[in-house]
Amino acid sequence: MISLKNVSKSYANHEVLKDINIEVEEGEFVCIIGYSGTGKTSLMNLISGLAKPDTGEVLLDGKPVTGPGPDRALVFQNYSLLPWLTVKENIALAVNQLYPQWSKEERAAHVDKHVAMVKLSHAGDKFPRELSGGMRQRVSVARALSMDSKVLLLDEPLSALDALTRATLQDDISSIWQRERKTVIWITNDPDEALLLADRVIPLLPTSPATLGKSLLVPIERPRDRKAVNHDPVFKSLRSELINLLLESKAKQRVSISRKLVLPDILPEDLRMRRSRPWISDRGPRRRNEQKQETIELVP
């Protein structure tokens, strides 16, 4: 359903992504995992159509992606809710835009269905300021699901939540996906989250520029119990392989270089100042012809 072929992306003459090749099948749940700052959001923007690749192509059902569209629903890291609208009204914003031909009653029933799907029926008339962070993100997920898009894109949707709320939402979203069977691409920096949710995990390696590593299939039966998988030898093996792959790739980026530091000459004014102010150390800067060798470590 989704295909990226030899995609690269640069910002301000800095290449962020290079040689990105990925195929996502219809109904597949794929997690892309990587360090912060490696270009995960840039990759998501390319798939959603919010950005265009410098080279290569992004395809949906074999057709080039030229911009955002209702066939790809995107859930951002932040909640992206309009504060002056209630839960139902925020979801209705998408429903009214996509289904103007429906009657008012049909649209309202569609909104209610998706509010209930994320377990917020009791809060349908509340404003975002009256909701917790987890509830606000549920609204964002419900709004995306209400679009009935072919593809659901989630860019670290749970990163701002506490561990317990995050675990609850992971289980709820996984249950919804098993019922709806949407094609899902989920961006994360959490190996456990990726292996718990996905059919396939793809590491985004912190090279410069970043590129994708080897895909890892997750052959653990669904529904997955988070307590049980902690003792599953397959889960443990995959987790170790994934973490080692990311750590080894990160370590390869550490390089050492040597350079010469040239410091300015001592000015006469500086000398006079030292004689008039004895508390200033006599150990001033070196002259220009005295060079200091320094070795520094660059960590991207």
C-alpha positions in Angstrom: 0.0 0.0 0.0 2.8 2.4 0.9 6.1 2.5 -0.9 9.2 4.8 -0.5 11.8 4.4 -3.2 15.3 5.9 -2.8 14.0 8.8 -0.9 16.2 11.5 0.5 15.4 14.8 2.3 17.5 17.9 3.2 16.9 21.0 5.2 19.1 24.1 4.8 21.7 22.1 2.9 21.8 19.5 5.6 20.9 16.0 4.4 18.6 14.4 7.0 17.5 11.2 5.3 19.1 9.2 2.5 18.3 6.0 0.6 15.0 5.4 2.3 13.4 2.3 0.9 10.3 0.8 2.5 7.3 -1.3 1.6 4.2 -1.4 3.8 1.5 -3.9 3.1 -2.3 -3.3 3.4 -3.4 -4.0 7.0 0.2 -4.1 8.3 1.2 -2.5 11.6 4.7 -1.2 11.2 6.8 0.6 13.9 9.8 2.8 12.9 12.1 3.3 15.9 15.1 5.6 16.3 16.8 8.1 18.5 15.5 11.6 18.9 16.7 13.9 16.2 17.5 11.3 13.6 14.7 12.3 11.2 11.7 10.2 12.3 9.2 13.1 12.0 10.7 14.1 8.7 10.1 10.6 7.4 6.5 10.8 8.7 6.0 14.2 7.0 7.1 12.6 3.7 4.6 9.8 4.0 1.8 12.1 5.1 2.5 14.6 2.2 3.4 17.5 4.5 6.9 17.5 2.9 8.2 16.5 -0.5 11.3 14.4 -1.0 14.4 15.9 -2.7 15.0 12.7 -4.6 13.0 9.4 -4.9 9.3 9.0 -4.6 6.6 8.2 -2.1 3.7 6.1 -3.4 0.3 5.2 -2.1 -1.5 2.4 -3.9 1.1 2.9 -6.7 0.3 6.6 -7.1 2.7 9.5 -6.1 1.9 11.3 -2.9 1.8 15.0 -3.8 0.3 16.4 -0.6 -1.8 15.7 2.5 -5.1 13.8 1.9 -7.9 12.1 3.8 -6.6 8.7 2.8 -3.8 9.3 5.4 -4.9 10.3 8.9 -2.1 11.7 11.0 -1.8 11.8 14.8 0.8 14.3 16.0 3.0 14.2 19.1 1.0 17.0 20.6 -2.8 16.9 20.9 -3.6 19.4 18.1 -7.1 20.1 19.5 -9.0 23.4 19.1 -9.4 24.6 22.7 -12.7 26.3 22.1 -14.4 23.1 20.8 -15.6 20.2 22.9 -14.5 16.6 22.4 -17.3 15.8 20.0 -16.9 19.1 18.2 -13.2 18.5 17.6 -14.0 15.1 16.1 -17.0 16.5 14.1 -14.6 19.0 12.5 -13.1 16.2 10.5 -16.3 14.3 10.0 -18.2 17.4 8.7 -15.3 18.2 6.3 -15.2 14.7 4.8 -18.9 13.7 4.8 -20.9 16.8 3.9 -23.4 14.7 2.1 -24.5 12.9 5.3 -27.4 14.1 7.3 -26.7 15.9 10.6 -28.0 12.8 12.5 -25.6 10.5 10.5 -22.6 12.7 11.3 -23.5 12.9 15.0 -23.9 9.1 15.2 -20.5 8.7 13.5 -18.9 11.0 16.0 -20.5 9.3 19.0 -19.3 5.9 17.7 -15.7 7.0 17.7 -16.0 8.8 21.0 -17.2 5.5 22.5 -14.4 3.6 20.7 -11.8 5.5 22.7 -13.8 5.3 25.9 -14.7 8.9 26.2 -18.5 8.8 26.0 -18.7 10.4 29.5 -16.5 13.3 28.4 -18.0 14.1 25.0 -19.1 17.6 25.9 -16.0 18.6 27.8 -13.4 21.0 26.5 -9.7 20.1 26.1 -8.7 22.1 29.2 -11.0 19.8 31.3 -9.2 16.6 30.1 -6.0 14.9 31.2 -3.2 14.4 28.7 -4.2 10.8 28.0 -7.8 11.8 27.3 -6.7 14.6 24.9 -4.6 12.1 23.0 -7.6 9.7 22.8 -9.6 12.5 21.2 -6.8 12.9 18.6 -6.9 9.2 17.9 -10.7 9.2 17.6 -10.6 12.1 15.2 -8.1 10.2 13.0 -10.1 7.0 13.1 -13.4 8.9 12.3 -11.9 9.8 8.9 -12.0 6.1 7.9 -8.6 6.6 6.1 -6.7 3.8 4.4 -3.6 4.6 6.5 -3.2 5.7 10.1 0.0 7.6 10.8 1.1 8.1 14.4 4.1 10.2 15.2 5.2 9.3 18.7 1.6 9.8 19.9 2.2 8.7 23.5 5.6 10.2 24.2 4.2 13.0 26.5 2.3 10.6 28.7 3.2 8.9 32.0 4.1 5.2 31.9 0.8 3.9 33.2 -1.4 6.0 30.9 0.9 5.2 28.0 0.5 1.4 28.7 -3.3 1.7 28.8 -3.4 3.6 25.5 -1.1 1.1 23.9 -3.5 -1.7 24.7 -6.5 0.3 23.6 -5.1 1.3 20.3 -3.9 -2.3 19.7 -7.4 -3.6 20.3 -8.9 -1.0 18.0 -6.4 -1.9 15.3 -7.2 -5.6 15.6 -10.9 -4.8 15.0 -10.4 -2.2 12.2 -7.3 -3.6 10.6 -6.1 -0.3 9.3 -2.6 0.1 7.8 -0.6 1.7 10.6 2.8 3.3 10.6 3.8 4.2 14.2 6.9 6.3 15.0 8.5 5.6 18.4 11.7 5.7 20.4 10.7 2.9 22.7 11.8 -0.7 21.8 9.3 -2.3 24.1 6.4 -0.3 22.6 7.5 -1.1 19.1 7.7 -4.9 19.8 4.5 -5.0 21.7 2.4 -3.3 19.0 3.9 -4.0 15.6 4.0 -6.8 13.1 7.3 -5.5 11.9 9.9 -3.1 13.4 12.2 -1.0 11.3 15.1 0.9 12.9 16.0 4.3 11.6 19.8 4.3 12.1 21.5 7.4 13.5 23.9 7.7 10.6 24.5 11.1 9.0 22.3 11.2 7.1 19.9 8.7 8.6 18.8 5.6 6.8 16.7 2.5 7.6 18.2 -0.7 9.0 17.1 -4.3 8.7 13.4 -5.0 9.4 12.6 -7.3 12.3 9.4 -9.4 12.1 7.6 -9.8 15.4 6.0 -13.4 15.2 4.3 -13.1 18.6 0.6 -14.1 18.5 -2.1 -11.5 19.2 -3.7 -10.4 21.4 -0.4 -9.7 23.2 -0.3 -9.6 27.0 2.3 -7.2 28.2 3.0 -9.3 31.3 3.4 -12.5 29.3 5.7 -11.0 26.6 8.2 -10.0 29.3 8.9 -13.7 29.8 8.6 -14.6 26.1 12.0 -15.8 24.7 11.2 -14.5 21.2 10.4 -11.0 22.7 13.6 -11.0 24.7 15.7 -12.0 21.7 14.1 -9.4 19.4 14.5 -6.7 22.1 18.2 -7.5 22.5 18.8 -7.5 18.8 17.0 -4.2 18.3 18.7 -2.4 21.1 22.2 -3.7 20.1 21.5 -2.7 16.5 20.7 0.9 17.5 23.6 1.1 20.0 26.2 -0.2 17.6 25.0 2.2 14.9 25.2 5.1 17.3 28.7 4.1 18.5 30.0 4.0 14.9 29.2 7.7 14.6 31.7 8.7 17.3 34.8 10.0 15.6 38.0 11.7 16.9 39.8 14.5 15.1 42.8 16.7 15.9 43.0 20.4 15.3 45.3 23.3 16.2 44.0 26.1 18.2 45.6 29.5 17.5 45.2 32.1 20.2 45.6 35.9 19.7 48.7 37.9 20.6 49.0 39.6 24.0 48.1 43.2 23.6 50.1 45.9 25.4 47.0 47.1 27.2 46.7 43.6 28.7 50.2 43.8 30.1 49.6 47.3 31.6 46.4 46.0 33.2 48.3 43.1 34.8 50.9 45.5 36.3 48.2 47.8 37.7 46.0 45.0 38.9 48.2 42.3 40.5 45.2 40.0 41.3 45.1 39.2 37.6 47.1 36.1 36.8 50.4 36.5 35.0 49.6 33.3 33.1 48.1 35.1 30.1 47.2 33.7 26.7 50.0 32.2 24.5 51.5 34.2 21.6 50.3 33.4 18.1 53.4 31.3 17.3 52.8 29.1 20.3 50.2 26.6 19.2 48.3 24.1 21.3 47.4 20.6 20.0 43.9 19.5 21.1 42.0 16.3 20.4 38.2 16.5 20.7 35.4 14.0 20.2 32.5 14.8 18.0 29.2 13.1 18.8 26.5 13.7 16.2 
